Amino acid sequence: MAEETNNSLDGRADLVVQAGRIGELHQHLHGAVDQAPPIPFQLPPARVRFENRHDEQQRITRALEAHVAQAGPLVVALTGIGGIGKTALGFHVARRLIDRYPDGVLYVDLDDLRRGGAVEIADAVGELLTGLGVSPEWLERSLAGRTKQFWTRTRDKRLIVVIDNARYGSEVTPLLPASDRSLAIVTSQGALYDLDGTAAVEVAVGPLAVDDAVRLLGHLVDDPRLSAEPGAVAELARGCGGLPAALQVAGQWVRKYRRRPLSRLVAELTAELHGKGLPMVEAVWDAAYAGLGPEAARLYRLLPQLPGPVVEELTAAVFLGCDPARAGDALEELESAGLLAGLAEGWRMHDLLRGHAERRAQQEDPDGEERTRARLSLITWFRRQAACADLLAAGPRMTFAQLPVAVSPDVPDVEFQGKTEALRWLESHRLALYGCVRLAFETGLHEDAWALCEPLWTHFLDHPHYADITDAFRTGVAAADRTEFLPAMIRMRCQLARPLWEQGLYHEAAEQLEQALNASETLQDSPAERKLKASTVEFRGLLKSETGDWAGAAADFEAAKAVHAEIGNAYGVLLQTYLLGRTAVRSGRCQEAVGLLTEAHVMARQQERERMASRTGFELGRALRLVGRAEEAHALVDAALDRARARGSRTDEVRVLEELAVLAEDRGEPDTAAQHRAAAHGIAVEAGGLTDGDQSS
């Protein structure tokens, strides 16, 4: 069933509700927000002393002083080749100016959101809104809606937004805060010529001068040889091309060989340079790699296979087939060698070093067997963890993939403490999970590709990252077709249809559902297959509801209900009865709705489904009000408010408060109605939802 997933999540509803035109709201598992969110500061801590860039900083300071009010936020575009230190400079400037911008610092890396060269801007705006305290369930669906939310949340703010790895000005413009007292720091490898109509200053970031590079090495390495052999240090710095990313590795390499004269180390690099025709920076990285132990070296070669940006001990253990402690030792060795950067959430590899690691892998694993095994282990492990998280978060529901076996006795599963933690894991690892879908398909692991989509359905209901989910489900459809496994072919098309219609792509969603329904005609008569067919019909009904075809939606829900009744699926009968009642309310058949929703409410209580009891009770209350039975309605809506508050469901609380306001008006209590609306408005503003004024702005 299309909504079986949603209704088994203990407090999450997928249905669009209206709340004084706050926006289209989706109910998900979350806690109540009783305090204002903390001021965001999304920059990592400074790892080493920042060196030089005085001219660049002075130019930024002059631009700040010259910035004209009412000209929009100032945009500082830091441009230069990869590894030159643009991001480090942006972070340093943001830290230095934080007192001038007391409303916080936001950060978004567009390369993390880039798919096939393009960024889904709605997801990028969503990340910034989340940093400003907007809960995911309050995010608007469309880019236009999210942009309005962002303008509302940043109006009159003194805020810094750091936008990393931009390629086009069109990627940057929607991410600029609304206040002309804010600052946007953008890093890019090339000039952003299409930043039209924006108060922007371009600051070119070039290589460090030799003297500055030598000083940076001194900050990285506390070693008397740097003073004793200045010529060798200068030659090393010069060989690194003024790239901070290369100097970091060189500094760690020097530190490792403390007993050798520095001139000898540099001579060895120079000899390798002339022997292989390599630039010295490549020779520096090769030297650092040559000093690794076997396990750390193998991990370094394999890390480019990871589709996500951050590696953790567990994912490293998957690559190595060892326990996490040993993997942690290898990660720390790579960090000590300067080949990985340690972060609070794990480790990250610079793009330049990723390229070097790939070259080393090709040299030492020319047939790709080592990398193929690593990809298989990684995909299997992520599929297993995601399936376990899905089962804990969503409970038993309609899925078709079997749980894969563990990749190794030494590599443990993630130990989830509860459904909230499982949902958080899915979100924090979403880039790797979505990447694994593509990686599995490209590797020919088609069953893994569509199987990974099943838990991503649960993640999507909480976090509608539309670019990611649409790409993943399209891949899932193609993968299911390759396996010719009929249930997956049908289910993937149904699940792809929903994000399509939520983005207004109704025709394409209808095409997917038509193909799914045609395929379902060849299903057999087992209860499971009949249940899948009924679910497919239900999806079509939901699409018809989205487009206002109430009669067509009701016909589909009736057909699905009949199948569930025949196979003895009591919950399916309950859900379809509820959908029929809700459809009757929306189409103005309120007396009919009262009967259907009364039946659904009784069934929900008999089946001890608390969440559905609350939903059916609320809808029944609204139907009763519409037929003039306000007193009966009031008790049901009051109960729904108590349940919403007990669950910490802020979106449901807003919806119920709006209904209570209408009931109060009908009873001639305008002051009470105003209080309810004010409370609903306050929750929406606190959570970042759009209000009437925001919608019309």
C-alpha positions in Angstrom: 0.0 0.0 0.0 1.3 3.5 -0.8 0.7 4.8 2.7 1.4 1.6 4.7 5.0 2.7 5.0 3.9 6.1 6.4 1.3 5.0 8.8 3.5 2.4 10.5 6.0 5.0 11.5 4.4 5.9 14.9 3.7 9.6 14.4 4.5 10.4 10.9 1.9 11.3 8.3 2.6 11.9 4.7 -0.6 13.7 3.9 -0.5 17.3 2.8 -2.4 19.5 5.3 -3.4 23.1 5.2 -2.8 25.4 8.1 -3.8 29.0 7.4 -1.7 28.8 4.3 1.5 28.2 6.2 2.5 26.0 3.3 2.2 22.4 2.5 3.2 20.5 5.6 4.4 16.9 6.0 4.3 15.3 9.4 7.4 13.3 10.4 9.1 12.0 13.5 10.6 14.8 15.4 10.7 16.5 18.8 9.0 19.6 20.0 10.9 22.9 19.7 10.6 24.9 22.9 13.5 27.3 22.4 14.9 29.4 19.7 17.6 27.5 17.7 21.2 28.3 18.6 23.1 30.8 16.4 24.6 28.7 13.6 28.4 28.4 13.3 29.0 25.8 10.6 32.7 26.1 10.2 35.2 23.5 11.3 37.8 24.5 13.9 41.0 26.0 12.7 43.6 23.2 12.5 46.8 25.2 12.0 47.8 28.8 12.0 46.7 30.7 8.9 49.6 32.1 6.9 49.7 35.3 4.7 47.0 36.1 2.2 47.3 39.7 3.5 46.6 41.3 0.1 43.5 39.2 -0.4 42.2 40.0 3.1 42.8 43.7 2.7 40.9 43.7 -0.6 37.9 42.0 1.2 38.1 44.6 4.0 38.0 47.4 1.5 35.0 45.9 -0.2 33.2 45.6 3.1 33.9 49.2 3.9 32.7 50.3 0.5 29.6 48.2 0.4 26.5 50.3 -0.2 23.4 49.7 1.8 20.3 48.5 -0.1 22.6 46.9 -2.8 22.0 43.4 -1.5 24.5 41.3 0.4 28.1 41.7 -0.5 29.5 38.7 -2.4 33.2 37.9 -2.2 34.2 35.4 -4.9 37.5 33.7 -4.1 38.8 32.1 -7.4 41.8 29.9 -8.0 42.8 26.4 -8.9 42.1 23.4 -6.7 44.2 23.0 -3.7 45.3 26.7 -3.7 43.6 27.4 -0.3 40.4 29.2 -1.3 38.2 27.3 1.2 40.8 27.9 4.0 40.9 31.6 3.2 37.1 31.8 3.2 36.9 30.0 6.6 39.6 32.3 8.0 37.8 35.5 6.8 34.5 34.2 8.2 36.1 33.5 11.6 37.8 36.9 11.7 34.6 38.7 10.9 32.2 36.8 13.1 31.8 39.7 15.6 30.6 41.8 12.7 28.0 39.2 11.7 26.5 38.1 15.0 23.6 36.1 13.4 26.0 33.3 12.5 27.8 31.5 9.8 26.3 29.0 7.4 28.2 26.7 5.0 27.2 24.6 2.0 29.5 22.6 -0.2 27.9 22.4 -3.7 30.1 19.6 -4.8 28.4 17.4 -2.1 25.1 18.1 -3.9 26.4 17.9 -7.5 24.9 15.1 -9.6 26.2 14.8 -13.2 27.7 18.3 -13.0 24.5 20.0 -11.9 23.4 21.0 -8.4 19.9 20.6 -7.1 19.5 24.2 -5.8 16.4 23.4 -3.8 18.4 20.9 -1.7 21.2 23.5 -1.2 18.6 26.1 0.0 17.1 23.4 2.2 20.5 22.8 3.8 20.9 26.5 4.6 17.4 26.6 6.0 18.1 23.6 8.2 21.1 25.5 9.5 18.8 28.4 10.4 16.6 26.1 12.5 13.9 25.1 10.0 12.9 21.5 10.7 12.9 19.3 7.6 9.1 18.8 7.7 8.6 22.5 7.4 10.6 22.9 4.3 8.6 24.0 1.2 8.6 21.5 -1.6 9.6 23.8 -4.5 12.7 25.9 -5.0 10.5 29.0 -5.1 8.9 28.2 -1.8 12.2 27.4 -0.1 13.7 30.6 -1.6 10.9 32.6 0.1 11.6 30.8 3.3 15.3 31.6 3.1 14.5 35.3 2.3 12.2 35.4 5.3 14.7 33.8 7.7 17.6 36.0 6.5 15.7 39.3 6.2 17.5 42.0 8.3 20.1 39.5 9.5 23.8 40.1 9.8 24.9 36.7 8.5 27.8 35.1 6.7 27.1 32.4 4.1 30.1 30.4 2.8 29.3 28.7 -0.5 32.0 26.3 -1.5 32.9 24.9 -4.9 30.5 26.9 -7.1 30.9 26.6 -10.9 28.2 29.0 -12.1 26.7 32.2 -10.8 23.3 30.8 -11.3 24.1 28.2 -8.5 25.0 31.1 -6.2 22.2 33.6 -6.6 19.4 31.6 -5.0 21.7 31.0 -1.9 22.3 34.6 -1.2 20.7 36.0 2.0 18.1 38.7 1.7 19.8 41.2 3.9 22.2 43.8 2.6 24.0 43.6 5.9 25.0 40.0 5.2 28.1 38.6 3.5 28.4 35.7 1.1 31.9 34.1 0.6 31.9 32.0 -2.6 34.8 29.8 -3.7 35.2 28.8 -7.4 37.9 27.6 -9.7 36.9 30.1 -12.3 35.3 33.5 -12.6 31.5 33.5 -12.1 30.6 35.7 -15.0 26.8 35.2 -14.6 26.6 36.8 -11.1 24.5 39.6 -12.7 23.0 42.3 -10.6 24.9 41.3 -7.5 27.3 43.4 -5.4 30.2 41.1 -6.0 34.0 41.5 -5.7 36.3 38.9 -7.2 39.4 38.0 -5.3 41.9 35.9 -7.2 43.8 33.4 -4.9 47.2 32.5 -6.3 50.0 30.2 -5.0 51.7 31.1 -1.9 55.0 32.9 -2.3 58.1 30.9 -1.4 58.6 32.8 1.8 55.0 32.4 2.9 55.1 28.7 2.0 58.3 28.3 4.1 56.5 30.0 7.0 53.5 27.7 6.6 55.8 24.7 6.7 57.2 26.1 10.0 53.7 26.1 11.5 53.1 22.6 10.3 56.4 21.1 11.5 58.3 22.2 14.6 61.7 21.0 13.5 65.2 22.6 13.9 66.2 21.4 10.4 63.9 24.1 8.9 66.2 26.7 10.4 69.4 24.8 9.8 68.8 24.1 6.1 66.9 27.1 4.7 67.9 26.3 1.1 66.4 22.8 1.3 63.2 24.1 2.9 62.9 26.8 0.1 63.4 24.1 -2.6 60.7 21.9 -1.0 58.3 24.8 -0.7 59.0 25.8 -4.3 58.4 22.2 -5.5 55.0 22.2 -3.8 54.0 25.0 -6.2 52.7 27.1 -3.4 49.7 24.8 -2.9 48.7 24.5 0.8 47.3 21.0 0.1 50.7 19.9 -1.0 52.6 21.7 1.8 50.4 19.9 4.3 51.6 16.5 3.0 55.2 17.7 2.7 55.2 18.9 6.3 54.0 15.6 7.6 56.5 13.8 5.4 59.4 15.9 6.9 58.1 15.2 10.4 58.1 11.5 9.8 61.8 11.3 8.9 63.2 13.4 11.7 66.7 11.8 11.7 67.5 12.4 8.0 69.0 15.7 6.9 66.4 17.7 5.1 68.7 18.3 2.1 68.9 14.5 1.6 65.2 14.1 1.7 64.7 16.9 -0.9 67.5 15.4 -3.0 65.7 12.0 -3.0 62.5 13.7 -4.2 64.4 15.6 -6.9 66.0 12.4 -8.2 62.6 10.7 -8.4 61.3 13.8 -10.2 64.0 13.6 -12.9 63.7 9.8 -13.1 59.9 9.7 -13.6 59.2 13.0 -15.2 56.8 13.8 -12.3 56.1 17.3 -10.9 57.6 17.6 -7.4 54.2 17.8 -5.8 53.4 14.4 -7.1 56.7 13.1 -5.9 55.9 14.6 -2.4 52.6 12.6 -2.4 54.4 9.5 -3.6 56.9 9.8 -0.9 54.2 10.2 1.8 52.4 7.1 0.3 55.6 5.1 0.3 56.0 5.6 4.0 52.6 4.0 4.8 52.1 0.6 6.2 50.5 -2.0 4.0 47.0 -1.6 5.5 47.0 2.2 5.4 48.3 2.1 1.8 45.6 -0.2 0.7 42.9 1.9 2.4 44.3 5.0 0.7 44.0 3.3 -2.7 40.5 2.2 -2.0 39.0 5.4 -0.5 38.2 7.0 -3.9 35.6 4.2 -4.3 33.6 5.7 -1.4 30.7 7.7 -3.0 30.2 9.9 0.0 32.5 12.8 1.1 33.3 11.5 4.7 34.9 8.2 5.7 34.3 6.7 9.2 36.0 3.9 11.0 33.2 1.5 10.1 33.3 2.2 6.3 37.1 2.0 6.4 36.7 -1.4 8.2 34.4 -2.5 5.3 37.1 -1.7 2.8 39.8 -3.5 4.8 37.7 -6.4 6.0 38.9 -5.8 9.6 37.6 -4.6 12.9 37.0 -0.9 13.3 39.9 -0.4 15.7 42.4 -1.5 13.1 40.7 0.6 10.5 40.9 3.5 12.9 44.6 3.0 13.2 44.9 3.1 9.4 42.9 6.3 9.2 45.0 7.9 11.8 48.1 6.9 9.9 46.8 8.5 6.8 45.9 11.7 8.8 49.4 11.7 10.3 50.9 11.5 6.8 48.8 14.5 5.7 46.8 12.4 3.2 43.5 12.7 5.1 41.9 15.6 7.0 40.3 14.8 10.3 36.8 16.2 10.9 34.4 15.9 13.8 32.3 13.4 11.8 35.2 11.4 10.4 37.9 12.0 7.8 37.9 13.6 4.4 40.2 13.4 1.4 41.1 16.4 -0.6 40.2 16.2 -4.3 43.8 16.5 -5.4 44.8 13.6 -3.1 41.8 11.6 -4.3 43.2 11.9 -7.8 46.6 10.8 -6.6 45.1 7.8 -4.7 43.3 6.8 -7.9 46.5 6.9 -9.9 48.3 4.7 -7.2 45.4 2.3 -7.4 45.6 2.0 -11.2 49.3 1.4 -10.9 49.1 -1.3 -8.2 45.8 -2.8 -9.2 45.8 -2.6 -13.0 43.0 -5.2 -13.4 40.8 -3.4 -10.8 40.2 -6.6 -8.8 41.0 -5.0 -5.5 38.7 -2.1 -6.2 35.9 -4.3 -7.5 35.9 -6.3 -4.2 35.9 -3.1 -2.2 32.9 -1.7 -4.1 31.0 -5.0 -3.6 31.7 -5.0 0.1 30.8 -1.3 0.5 27.5 -1.6 -1.4 26.5 -4.8 0.5 27.4 -3.2 3.9 25.5 0.0 3.2 22.5 -2.0 1.9 22.4 -4.1 5.0 22.7 -1.2 7.4 20.1 0.8 5.6 17.7 -2.1 5.6 18.2 -2.6 9.3 17.6 1.2 9.9 14.5 1.1 7.8 13.0 -1.9 9.7 13.6 -0.2 13.0 12.3 3.2 11.9 9.3 2.1 9.7 8.5 -1.3 11.1 7.4 -4.3 8.9 6.1 -3.0 5.6 6.0 -4.0 1.9 9.6 -4.7 0.8 10.9 -7.3 -1.5 14.7 -7.5 -1.0 16.3 -10.0 1.3 18.6 -8.8 4.0 22.2 -9.4 2.8 24.6 -11.3 4.9 27.4 -9.5 6.7 30.4 -8.6 4.6 32.8 -10.0 7.1 32.7 -11.5 10.7 35.1 -8.8 11.7 33.0 -5.8 10.5 30.1 -5.2 12.8 26.7 -3.7 12.0 25.7 -0.3 13.2 24.0 -0.6 16.6 20.9 1.6 16.5 19.5 2.5 19.8 16.0 3.3 18.5 14.0 4.5 15.6 15.1 8.2 16.0 18.7 7.2 15.8 18.0 5.0 12.8 16.3 7.9 11.0 19.2 10.1 11.8 21.7 7.6 10.4 19.8 7.5 7.1 20.0 11.2 6.9 23.6 11.6 7.9 24.7 8.9 5.4 22.3 9.9 2.6 25.1 11.0 0.2 26.8 7.7 0.6 23.5 5.8 0.2 22.4 7.6 -2.9 25.9 7.3 -4.3 25.8 3.5 -3.6 22.6 3.2 -5.8 24.5 4.7 -8.7 27.7 2.8 -7.9 25.8 -0.5 -7.7 24.0 0.1 -11.1 27.3 1.1 -12.8 29.0 -2.0 -11.4 26.2 -4.2 -12.7 24.8 -5.0 -9.2 21.3 -4.4 -10.3 19.5 -6.1 -7.4 21.6 -4.1 -4.9 20.7 -0.9 -6.8 16.9 -1.3 -6.4 17.2 -2.9 -3.0 19.0 0.2 -1.7 16.0 2.2 -2.9 13.7 0.5 -0.4 15.1 2.1 2.7 15.6 5.3 0.9 11.8 5.5 0.6 11.6 5.8 4.4 14.3 8.5 4.3 12.5 10.4 1.6 9.4 10.7 3.7 11.3 12.6 6.3 13.7 14.4 4.1 12.5 15.3 0.6 15.8 15.7 -1.3 14.1 15.6 -4.6 17.1 15.6 -6.9 18.6 12.7 -5.0 15.5 10.6 -4.6 14.3 11.1 -8.2 17.7 10.1 -9.5 17.9 7.1 -7.2 14.4 5.9 -8.0 14.9 6.3 -11.7 18.0 4.2 -11.3 16.0 1.7 -9.2 13.4 1.4 -12.0 16.2 0.7 -14.5 17.9 -1.8 -12.2 14.6 -3.6 -11.5 14.0 -3.9 -15.2 17.4 -5.4 -15.7 16.7 -8.1 -13.1 13.2 -8.7 -14.5 11.9 -9.1 -11.0 8.3 -8.1 -11.5 7.4 -6.9 -7.9 10.4 -4.6 -7.8 9.6 -3.3 -11.3 6.1 -2.4 -10.1 7.1 -1.0 -6.7 10.0 1.1 -8.0 7.7 2.8 -10.5 5.1 3.6 -7.8 7.7 5.0 -5.5 9.2 7.1 -8.3 5.8 8.5 -9.1 5.4 10.2 -5.7 8.4 12.6 -5.9 7.5 13.3 -9.5 4.0 14.4 -8.6 5.2 16.3 -5.6 7.4 18.4 -8.0 4.4 19.0 -10.2 5.5 16.4 -12.8 2.0 14.9 -13.0 2.2 13.6 -16.5 5.4 11.7 -15.9 4.1 10.3 -12.6 1.0 9.1 -14.4 3.1 7.4 -17.0 5.1 5.5 -14.3 1.9 4.4 -12.6 0.3 3.3 -15.9 3.3 1.1 -16.6 3.2 -0.2 -13.0 -0.5 -1.0 -13.3 0.0 -2.7 -16.7 2.8 -4.8 -15.2 0.6 -5.7 -12.2 -1.9 -7.4 -14.4 0.5 -10.2 -14.8 0.8 -10.8 -11.1 -0.5 -14.0 -9.6 -3.2 -14.4 -7.0 -1.2 -14.9 -3.9 -2.1 -12.5 -1.0 1.2 -10.7 -1.3 0.9 -10.1 -5.0 -2.7 -9.0 -4.7 -1.6 -6.6 -1.9 1.0 -5.1 -4.2 -1.6 -4.7 -7.0 -3.9 -2.9 -4.5 -1.1 -0.7 -3.4 -0.4 0.3 -7.1 -4.1 1.2 -7.5 -3.9 3.3 -4.3 -0.9 5.2 -5.7 -2.9 6.1 -8.7 -5.7 7.3 -6.4 -3.2 9.5 -4.5 -2.1 11.0 -7.8 -5.7 11.7 -8.7 -6.2 13.4 -5.3 -3.2 15.6 -6.0 -4.7 16.8 -9.3 -8.3 17.3 -7.9 -9.9 14.2 -9.5 -11.9 13.3 -6.5 -14.2 10.9 -8.2 -11.3 9.0 -9.8 -9.4 8.9 -6.5 -12.5 7.5 -4.7 -12.9 4.8 -7.3 -9.3 3.7 -6.9 -9.5 3.7 -3.1 -12.7 1.6 -3.3 -11.0 -0.9 -5.6 -8.0 -1.2 -3.3 -10.2 -1.5 -0.3 -12.1 -4.4 -1.9 -8.8 -6.3 -2.5 -7.6 -5.8 1.1 -11.0 -7.0 2.4 -10.7 -10.1 0.2 -7.2 -11.0 1.4 -8.0 -10.2 5.1 -5.7 -7.2 5.4 -7.5 -5.3 8.1 -5.1 -2.4 8.1 -5.4 -2.0 4.4 -9.2 -1.8 4.8 -8.7 0.9 7.5 -6.4 3.0 5.4 -8.5 2.9 2.3 -11.6 3.8 4.3 -9.8 6.8 5.8 -8.6 7.9 2.3 -12.2 7.6 1.1 -13.4 9.7 4.0 -10.8 12.3 3.4 -11.6 12.5 -0.3 -15.2 12.9 0.5 -14.4 15.9 2.7 -12.3 17.5 0.1 -15.0 17.0 -2.6 -17.7 18.5 -0.4 -19.6 15.2 0.3 -19.4 15.8 4.0 -22.3 13.7 5.2 -20.8 10.7 3.4 -17.5 11.6 4.9 -18.9 11.4 8.4 -20.0 7.8 7.9 -16.7 6.7 6.3 -14.5 8.4 8.9 -16.6 7.1 11.8 -16.0 3.6 10.4 -12.3 4.3 10.0 -12.0 5.8 13.5 -13.6 2.8 15.1 -11.4 0.4 13.1 -8.2 2.3 14.1 -9.2 2.1 17.8 -10.0 -1.6 17.5 -6.6 -2.3 15.8 -4.9 -0.2 18.5 -3.3 2.0 15.9 -2.9 5.2 17.9 -1.6 7.4 15.1 -4.4 6.4 12.7 -6.9 6.9 15.5 -5.7 10.5 15.9 -5.7 11.1 12.1 -9.2 9.6 11.6 -10.5 11.4 14.7 -9.3 14.8 13.4 -10.7 14.3 9.9 -14.0 13.1 11.5 -14.1 16.2 13.6 -13.7 18.4 10.6 -16.4 16.5 8.7 -18.8 16.8 11.7 -18.2 20.6 11.9 -19.0 20.9 8.2 -22.4 19.1 8.7 -23.3 21.3 11.6 -22.4 18.9 14.5 -19.8 21.2 16.1 -20.1 20.0 19.7 -19.3 16.4 18.6 -16.5 17.7 16.5 -14.9 19.7 19.3 -14.2 16.7 21.5 -12.5 14.9 18.7 -10.4 17.9 17.7 -9.4 18.6 21.3 -8.3 15.0 21.6 -6.2 15.3 18.4 -4.5 18.4 19.9 -3.6 16.4 23.0 -2.1 13.6 20.9 -0.2 16.0 18.7 1.4 17.7 21.7 2.1 14.3 23.4 4.0 13.2 20.2 5.8 16.6 19.9 4.3 16.9 16.4 4.4 20.6 15.7 2.9 20.4 12.2 -0.1 18.4 13.4 -0.4 20.9 16.3 -0.7 23.8 13.8 -3.3 21.9 11.8 -5.4 21.2 14.8 -5.1 24.7 16.2 -6.4 26.1 12.9 -9.4 23.7 13.1 -10.1 24.7 16.7 -10.0 28.4 15.6 -12.7 27.7 13.0 -14.8 25.8 15.6 -14.4 28.7 18.0 -15.7 31.1 15.4 -18.7 28.9 14.7 -19.5 29.0 18.4 -19.3 32.8 18.5 -15.9 32.9 20.4 -13.7 35.3 18.3 -11.2 35.8 21.1 -10.6 32.1 21.5 -10.3 31.7 17.7 -7.7 34.5 17.7 -5.8 32.8 20.4 -5.7 29.5 18.5 -4.6 31.2 15.3 -1.9 33.2 17.1 -0.6 30.0 18.7 -0.5 28.3 15.3 1.2 31.3 13.7 3.8 31.4 16.5 4.7 27.7 16.0 5.0 28.2 12.2 7.3 31.3 12.6 9.4 29.5 15.2 9.8 26.4 12.9 10.4 28.4 9.8 7.2 27.7 7.9 5.8 30.3 5.5 3.0 32.5 6.7 0.3 34.3 4.6 2.6 37.3 4.2 5.5 35.3 3.2 3.5 33.4 0.6 2.4 36.6 -1.1 5.7 38.4 -0.9 
